[in-house]
Amino acid sequence: MTSKQPTTRTRKSPEQVRAAVHQAVVDLLCDPQGEDLTIPAVAQRAGVNHTSLYRRWGSLQALLADVVTTRLERDSPLDDTGTLRGDLLTWARASAASVRTPEGRALVRAVILSMPSGTQAQDERAQHFRRRMHSIEQIRLRAAARGENPPPVEQILDQLVAPFYLRAIFGIDPPATGYPELLVDRLLGSAGTGPAPD
Amino acid sequence: MTSKQPTTRTRKSPEQVRAAVHQAVVDLLCDPQGEDLTIPAVAQRAGVNHTSLYRRWGSLQALLADVVTTRLERDSPLDDTGTLRGDLLTWARASAASVRTPEGRALVRAVILSMPSGTQAQDERAQHFRRRMHSIEQIRLRAAARGENPPPVEQILDQLVAPFYLRAIFGIDPPATGYPELLVDRLLGSAGTGPAPD
């Protein structure tokens, strides 16, 4: 933050700017106070010049994608519990805890806002999707390596991932107890009736 | 807006402005061409002055809520098929057809963007939620009146509504055949194992 010789203004390092801008995005998503989420609003909140935000990230969407990638990678440790069911429960419990917090809901919102929406952006969207499904894919790969028979990605998306996203969007807390177990039981209980795993 | 004497520029009526602005929102969501969705971007696309948008809607979020309410009310006829399963299938088939179109995905995106996200906005969010769940609630009420035993709203949210939202967000088309039936069967098949209907 400071150079060796004292200056009258404190200058932020690029990493400090990045941290302040990321925090401003999360804060604005959690507590917008009527403000639309825009680059100038983020810049003002972070105390940096908005031209430097455009220079560094190019667009609000790119900035949001950076926030999401950084925070979700920090917040997603994925211990191997030894079983498919255990791994899915770990994922679901972390998600249930997360959507109960304003910051967790803000991150889901940021994921959605960072998705490219154009008709031309199908490839880019698929890439975002793969990045967001990375933990789920790891769980599936470990299960397959153990000789378990994991449900296809799309079924996990529909039955386990989607409910957390929608609850985060609408601000509907999951039931206080048993919710991760309920979703995982539904998923694994009906796994045999869906299409064969790919 | 227009005076009686002819003018050199064609002036739009308030309803024409509203239609042009709504279309501009949908177009920008479908095909942003790198532009962030902002009031000025919408105004430019609609060919109207951005100050009049701020005056009329106040914020991007309020504008999006207006678009969503208008379009979804137009697009959601809900015929009574005579059974809970039939009504849910009608809903799911319409949703499956919708998320396959760029405009349908854009509308889901608009629903999400129009949700107030602040920690203070819980009541407002709940109101949005009730408005979006209106069709589902009607289906439940009709079923109850017939003596059927519909699953609780939250279960329908988790198992039927959420998958469509998430597929719209990530641009993942539902399987070409049998998807509405699959979701409805999962929902009704497991209805007895969830918490008792409220």
Interface residues (C-beta under 8 A of the other chain):
Chain A: L29 C30 D31 P32 Q33 G34 D36 T38 I39 S59 L60 Q61 P102 R105 A106 R109 I112 L113 M115 P116 S117 G118 T119 Q120 A121 Q122 R125 A126 H128 F129 R132 E154 L157 D158 Q159 V161 A162 P163 Y165 L166 R167 I169 F170 G171 I172 P175 L182 L183 R186 G189 S190 G194 P195
Chain B: L29 C30 D31 P32 Q33 G34 D36 T38 I39 S59 L60 Q61 P102 R105 A106 R109 I112 L113 M115 P116 S117 G118 T119 Q120 A121 Q122 R125 A126 H128 F129 R132 E154 L157 D158 Q159 V161 A162 P163 Y165 L166 R167 I169 F170 G171 I172 P175 L182 L183 R186 G189 S190 G194 P195
